[in-house]
Amino acid sequence: MMKQLFSSTLLGMIFLLICTSISGQSSAPAQAPSGSSGPADIIAVLQKASEFTTFIGLLKSSQVDSLINTQLKKPGNGFTVFAPTDSGFSDLKTGTLNSFTDEQKVALTKFHIIPTFLTIAQFQTVSNPVHTSAGADFPLNVIGNGTQVNMTTGLVNTTVDSTVYSDGQLAVYEIPQVLLSQGILSPQAPAPAPVPPKPKKASPKSQAPSLSTTAPSVDSSGATGLPQYAPTLVSIGVGVIAALSLFLN
């Protein structure tokens, strides 16, 4: 009898230990994959979603991906990325992307990036126009309404479809259309080089001396005034000679 009781107790204790062990394993949190510690990589995030091939190509060719990843390694930096899907790029007019210059492609890529981390809720209080990494010349207005986020560029009106990734430092949101602005489609031409000023005409005082065509005024009291009396003197002389001739005769 005692042996049976002892055996039953021993089996019960073994069963209890096995159940406790299984329960503890099922409640333990899943471990992060090896090598996943540290800031997120924007390309890895988009590749995992597997519908942003064109946007990934733009990030790489413009080297904006390196800029984002480098800044994410610094404390306090954050980014919000609006990622257009491949179908969104397919909806563009045929040849649009291929017609862009390298500068336009860089501007287009940066126009989809806000250099700060924003949650869906924060779009309700964000100040418009939102300043993107493309600069103030490319205005983007974003309006949040609960869980819905609408945005407009003046040429494109679209919404945020879903949150692809968010970790408190990097937020990636899926959008169904490519954000285009007039500044990207029609970039401002570089300012023309300044035209050299035309040479100013020399003032009369600065001109070289020239011969004057105006006769100088003559002072009647000076020696240069004698020639004006010449006719009178000749007449007197003729009269004197005539008088002497009559006298001698």
TORRO-173362 format. One record per residue (C-alpha): residue in one letter; y, x, z; residue number from 1. Coordinates in steps of 0.001 Angstrom, whole numbers, m for minus. Example, Ala and Ser with C-alpha at 12.3 -4.5 7.8 and 13.67 -1.06 7.14 Angstrom:
REM residues 2
+-----+---------+---------+---------+-----+
! res !       y !       x !       z !   n !
+-----+---------+---------+---------+-----+
!   a !   m4500 !   12300 !    7800 !   1 !
!   s !   m1060 !   13670 !    7140 !   2 !
+-----+---------+---------+---------+-----+
***
This chain:
REM residues 249
+-----+---------+---------+---------+-----+
! res !       y !       x !       z !   n !
+-----+---------+---------+---------+-----+
!   m !       0 !       0 !       0 !   1 !
!   m !    2417 !    2754 !     924 !   2 !
!   k !    1594 !    4613 !   m2262 !   3 !
!   q !    2383 !    1533 !   m4354 !   4 !
!   l !    5691 !    1031 !   m2545 !   5 !
!   f !    6628 !    4668 !   m2989 !   6 !
!   s !    5752 !    4588 !   m6664 !   7 !
!   s !    7813 !    1438 !   m7243 !   8 !
!   t !   10829 !    2949 !   m5462 !   9 !
!   l !   10560 !    6153 !   m7453 !  10 !
!   l !   10367 !    4266 !  m10747 !  11 !
!   g !   13381 !    2193 !   m9762 !  12 !
!   m !   15460 !    5258 !   m8970 !  13 !
!   i !   14526 !    6881 !  m12276 !  14 !
!   f !   15464 !    3710 !  m14166 !  15 !
!   l !   18819 !    3528 !  m12348 !  16 !
!   l !   19640 !    7153 !  m13228 !  17 !
!   i !   18830 !    6575 !  m16910 !  18 !
!   c !   21053 !    3469 !  m17078 !  19 !
!   t !   23918 !    5268 !  m15340 !  20 !
!   s !   23674 !    8162 !  m17777 !  21 !
!   i !   23708 !    5869 !  m20813 !  22 !
!   s !   26651 !    3879 !  m19441 !  23 !
!   g !   28666 !    7028 !  m18822 !  24 !
!   q !   28103 !    8296 !  m22333 !  25 !
!   s !   29192 !    5023 !  m23961 !  26 !
!   s !   32474 !    4859 !  m21995 !  27 !
!   a !   33578 !    8419 !  m22748 !  28 !
!   p !   36500 !    8700 !  m25255 !  29 !
!   a !   35739 !    9971 !  m28730 !  30 !
!   q !   36599 !   13623 !  m29119 !  31 !
!   a !   39172 !   14602 !  m31778 !  32 !
!   p !   37648 !   16416 !  m34737 !  33 !
!   s !   37713 !   20167 !  m34521 !  34 !
!   g !   40893 !   21663 !  m35949 !  35 !
!   s !   42899 !   18386 !  m35757 !  36 !
!   s !   45146 !   19567 !  m32932 !  37 !
!   g !   48782 !   20330 !  m33714 !  38 !
!   p !   51247 !   18627 !  m36058 !  39 !
!   a !   49952 !   16415 !  m38844 !  40 !
!   d !   49833 !   17648 !  m42430 !  41 !
!   i !   51577 !   15212 !  m44770 !  42 !
!   i !   49253 !   15971 !  m47693 !  43 !
!   a !   46131 !   15531 !  m45555 !  44 !
!   v !   47430 !   12195 !  m44285 !  45 !
!   l !   48062 !   10887 !  m47807 !  46 !
!   q !   44808 !   12251 !  m49198 !  47 !
!   k !   42867 !   10406 !  m46505 !  48 !
!   a !   44461 !    7136 !  m47655 !  49 !
!   s !   43332 !    7950 !  m51246 !  50 !
!   e !   45937 !    5915 !  m53147 !  51 !
!   f !   48928 !    8256 !  m53326 !  52 !
!   t !   47851 !   10837 !  m55925 !  53 !
!   t !   51106 !   10764 !  m57902 !  54 !
!   f !   53288 !   10974 !  m54813 !  55 !
!   i !   51192 !   13867 !  m53515 !  56 !
!   g !   51804 !   15661 !  m56817 !  57 !
!   l !   55570 !   15198 !  m56440 !  58 !
!   l !   55499 !   16477 !  m52859 !  59 !
!   k !   53646 !   19600 !  m53937 !  60 !
!   s !   55616 !   20353 !  m57118 !  61 !
!   s !   58937 !   19941 !  m55287 !  62 !
!   q !   57609 !   21886 !  m52264 !  63 !
!   v !   58892 !   19099 !  m50028 !  64 !
!   d !   55468 !   18995 !  m48382 !  65 !
!   s !   55966 !   22548 !  m47088 !  66 !
!   l !   59415 !   21603 !  m45799 !  67 !
!   i !   58020 !   18641 !  m43867 !  68 !
!   n !   55054 !   20540 !  m42415 !  69 !
!   t !   57258 !   23460 !  m41376 !  70 !
!   q !   59783 !   21214 !  m39632 !  71 !
!   l !   57041 !   19266 !  m37863 !  72 !
!   k !   55967 !   22471 !  m36122 !  73 !
!   k !   59360 !   22634 !  m34410 !  74 !
!   p !   59873 !   20529 !  m31263 !  75 !
!   g !   62117 !   17499 !  m31630 !  76 !
!   n !   61794 !   17139 !  m35403 !  77 !
!   g !   60376 !   14040 !  m37019 !  78 !
!   f !   60066 !   12360 !  m40410 !  79 !
!   t !   59592 !    8891 !  m41842 !  80 !
!   v !   57974 !    8810 !  m45281 !  81 !
!   f !   57875 !    5836 !  m47645 !  82 !
!   a !   54869 !    6515 !  m49858 !  83 !
!   p !   54695 !    4605 !  m53160 !  84 !
!   t !   51172 !    3806 !  m54280 !  85 !
!   d !   49752 !    5003 !  m57596 !  86 !
!   s !   50074 !    1449 !  m58918 !  87 !
!   g !   53751 !    1543 !  m57990 !  88 !
!   f !   54246 !    4589 !  m60222 !  89 !
!   s !   52235 !    2884 !  m62970 !  90 !
!   d !   54734 !       3 !  m62918 !  91 !
!   l !   57555 !    2332 !  m63952 !  92 !
!   k !   58737 !    2222 !  m67526 !  93 !
!   t !   56489 !    4388 !  m69680 !  94 !
!   g !   57639 !    7999 !  m69725 !  95 !
!   t !   60149 !    7586 !  m66883 !  96 !
!   l !   58672 !   10230 !  m64615 !  97 !
!   n !   57985 !   12672 !  m67458 !  98 !
!   s !   61593 !   12378 !  m68633 !  99 !
!   f !   62942 !   13541 !  m65273 ! 100 !
!   t !   64193 !   17071 !  m64840 ! 101 !
!   d !   62923 !   19172 !  m61942 ! 102 !
!   e !   66133 !   18391 !  m60060 ! 103 !
!   q !   65615 !   14650 !  m60551 ! 104 !
!   k !   62027 !   14874 !  m59327 ! 105 !
!   v !   63138 !   16691 !  m56179 ! 106 !
!   a !   65821 !   14062 !  m55558 ! 107 !
!   l !   63300 !   11258 !  m56169 ! 108 !
!   t !   60837 !   12757 !  m53690 ! 109 !
!   k !   63452 !   13341 !  m50986 ! 110 !
!   f !   64794 !    9814 !  m51488 ! 111 !
!   h !   61529 !    8532 !  m49988 ! 112 !
!   i !   61952 !   10597 !  m46807 ! 113 !
!   i !   64113 !    9968 !  m43739 ! 114 !
!   p !   64540 !   13101 !  m41598 ! 115 !
!   t !   63785 !   11300 !  m38352 ! 116 !
!   f !   60854 !    9383 !  m36893 ! 117 !
!   l !   61244 !    5594 !  m37052 ! 118 !
!   t !   58856 !    2897 !  m35926 ! 119 !
!   i !   58669 !    m536 !  m37557 ! 120 !
!   a !   60590 !   m2005 !  m34624 ! 121 !
!   q !   63394 !     560 !  m34948 ! 122 !
!   f !   64219 !    m612 !  m38468 ! 123 !
!   q !   65771 !   m3708 !  m36885 ! 124 !
!   t !   68556 !   m1642 !  m35335 ! 125 !
!   v !   68933 !    1219 !  m37804 ! 126 !
!   s !   72406 !    1759 !  m39282 ! 127 !
!   n !   72775 !    1183 !  m43014 ! 128 !
!   p !   72917 !    2816 !  m45421 ! 129 !
!   v !   70111 !    5005 !  m44145 ! 130 !
!   h !   70617 !    8676 !  m44912 ! 131 !
!   t !   67556 !   10081 !  m46637 ! 132 !
!   s !   66731 !   13723 !  m47276 ! 133 !
!   a !   68212 !   13287 !  m50766 ! 134 !
!   g !   71721 !   13110 !  m49308 ! 135 !
!   a !   74510 !   10582 !  m48870 ! 136 !
!   d !   74912 !   10096 !  m52629 ! 137 !
!   f !   71659 !    8099 !  m52663 ! 138 !
!   p !   72177 !    5051 !  m50403 ! 139 !
!   l !   69154 !    3184 !  m49058 ! 140 !
!   n !   69450 !     m15 !  m47041 ! 141 !
!   v !   66555 !    m928 !  m44746 ! 142 !
!   i !   66385 !   m4196 !  m42819 ! 143 !
!   g !   63692 !   m4910 !  m40265 ! 144 !
!   n !   62735 !   m8428 !  m39248 ! 145 !
!   g !   59967 !   m8384 !  m36701 ! 146 !
!   t !   56953 !   m6853 !  m38394 ! 147 !
!   q !   58483 !   m7056 !  m41892 ! 148 !
!   v !   60671 !   m4327 !  m43350 ! 149 !
!   n !   62736 !   m4923 !  m46499 ! 150 !
!   m !   64613 !   m2244 !  m48370 ! 151 !
!   t !   66931 !   m2065 !  m51335 ! 152 !
!   t !   68451 !     752 !  m53377 ! 153 !
!   g !   70687 !   m1325 !  m55637 ! 154 !
!   l !   68064 !   m1069 !  m58378 ! 155 !
!   v !   64824 !   m1745 !  m56479 ! 156 !
!   n !   63996 !   m4295 !  m53794 ! 157 !
!   t !   60700 !   m3761 !  m51995 ! 158 !
!   t !   58956 !   m4009 !  m48640 ! 159 !
!   v !   56719 !   m1962 !  m46373 ! 160 !
!   d !   53137 !   m3092 !  m46963 ! 161 !
!   s !   51423 !   m1224 !  m44153 ! 162 !
!   t !   51533 !    1719 !  m41772 ! 163 !
!   v !   49478 !    4589 !  m43160 ! 164 !
!   y !   50024 !    6959 !  m40231 ! 165 !
!   s !   52138 !    7236 !  m37088 ! 166 !
!   d !   51888 !    9744 !  m34255 ! 167 !
!   g !   55346 !    9701 !  m32665 ! 168 !
!   q !   56577 !   12536 !  m34861 ! 169 !
!   l !   55497 !   11580 !  m38388 ! 170 !
!   a !   55434 !    8032 !  m39733 ! 171 !
!   v !   54067 !    7230 !  m43193 ! 172 !
!   y !   54538 !    3731 !  m44613 ! 173 !
!   e !   52980 !    2364 !  m47787 ! 174 !
!   i !   55365 !     716 !  m50270 ! 175 !
!   p !   54330 !   m1001 !  m53541 ! 176 !
!   q !   57257 !     240 !  m55633 ! 177 !
!   v !   58994 !    3532 !  m56365 ! 178 !
!   l !   62472 !    3783 !  m54876 ! 179 !
!   l !   64940 !    4475 !  m57675 ! 180 !
!   s !   68705 !    4781 !  m57426 ! 181 !
!   q !   71450 !    5102 !  m59982 ! 182 !
!   g !   72173 !    8588 !  m58744 ! 183 !
!   i !   68644 !    9681 !  m59651 ! 184 !
!   l !   68540 !    8032 !  m63074 ! 185 !
!   s !   72032 !    9202 !  m64027 ! 186 !
!   p !   72759 !   12407 !  m62126 ! 187 !
!   q !   76371 !   13493 !  m62058 ! 188 !
!   a !   77242 !   16130 !  m64613 ! 189 !
!   p !   78390 !   19424 !  m63121 ! 190 !
!   a !   82122 !   19744 !  m62791 ! 191 !
!   p !   83663 !   21475 !  m65815 ! 192 !
!   a !   85005 !   24960 !  m65397 ! 193 !
!   p !   88730 !   24967 !  m64640 ! 194 !
!   v !   90907 !   25357 !  m67735 ! 195 !
!   p !   93146 !   28425 !  m67511 ! 196 !
!   p !   96809 !   27419 !  m67307 ! 197 !
!   k !   98828 !   27705 !  m70475 ! 198 !
!   p !  101327 !   30571 !  m70469 ! 199 !
!   k !  104773 !   29365 !  m69558 ! 200 !
!   k !  107577 !   29836 !  m72075 ! 201 !
!   a !  109902 !   32626 !  m71052 ! 202 !
!   s !  113268 !   31460 !  m69784 ! 203 !
!   p !  116373 !   32705 !  m71688 ! 204 !
!   k !  117101 !   35149 !  m68895 ! 205 !
!   s !  113734 !   36765 !  m69236 ! 206 !
!   q !  113835 !   37132 !  m73023 ! 207 !
!   a !  114423 !   40520 !  m74579 ! 208 !
!   p !  118007 !   41206 !  m75633 ! 209 !
!   s !  118861 !   40002 !  m79107 ! 210 !
!   l !  121841 !   40311 !  m81418 ! 211 !
!   s !  124370 !   37600 !  m80770 ! 212 !
!   t !  125651 !   35517 !  m83670 ! 213 !
!   t !  128797 !   34541 !  m81794 ! 214 !
!   a !  131884 !   36692 !  m82334 ! 215 !
!   p !  133392 !   38013 !  m79137 ! 216 !
!   s !  136713 !   36549 !  m78068 ! 217 !
!   v !  139729 !   38760 !  m78673 ! 218 !
!   d !  142484 !   39372 !  m76191 ! 219 !
!   s !  145853 !   38960 !  m78008 ! 220 !
!   s !  147498 !   41329 !  m75556 ! 221 !
!   g !  145249 !   44290 !  m76403 ! 222 !
!   a !  145049 !   46712 !  m79262 ! 223 !
!   t !  142391 !   44668 !  m80963 ! 224 !
!   g !  145089 !   42001 !  m81510 ! 225 !
!   l !  147152 !   44138 !  m84036 ! 226 !
!   p !  145407 !   43057 !  m87192 ! 227 !
!   q !  146752 !   39479 !  m86841 ! 228 !
!   y !  150312 !   40823 !  m87380 ! 229 !
!   a !  149472 !   42812 !  m90508 ! 230 !
!   p !  150773 !   40228 !  m93054 ! 231 !
!   t !  154156 !   40068 !  m91289 ! 232 !
!   l !  154529 !   43843 !  m91254 ! 233 !
!   v !  153677 !   44028 !  m94943 ! 234 !
!   s !  156334 !   41421 !  m95763 ! 235 !
!   i !  158951 !   43306 !  m93767 ! 236 !
!   g !  158000 !   46535 !  m95480 ! 237 !
!   v !  158328 !   44942 !  m98923 ! 238 !
!   g !  161730 !   43531 !  m98007 ! 239 !
!   v !  162990 !   46902 !  m96765 ! 240 !
!   i !  161847 !   48628 !  m99964 ! 241 !
!   a !  163551 !   45968 ! m102111 ! 242 !
!   a !  166793 !   46320 ! m100158 ! 243 !
!   l !  166792 !   50086 ! m100538 ! 244 !
!   s !  166205 !   49774 ! m104267 ! 245 !
!   l !  169272 !   47500 ! m104680 ! 246 !
!   f !  171365 !   49788 ! m102503 ! 247 !
!   l !  170474 !   52892 ! m104462 ! 248 !
!   n !  171233 !   51152 ! m107737 ! 249 !
+-----+---------+---------+---------+-----+
***
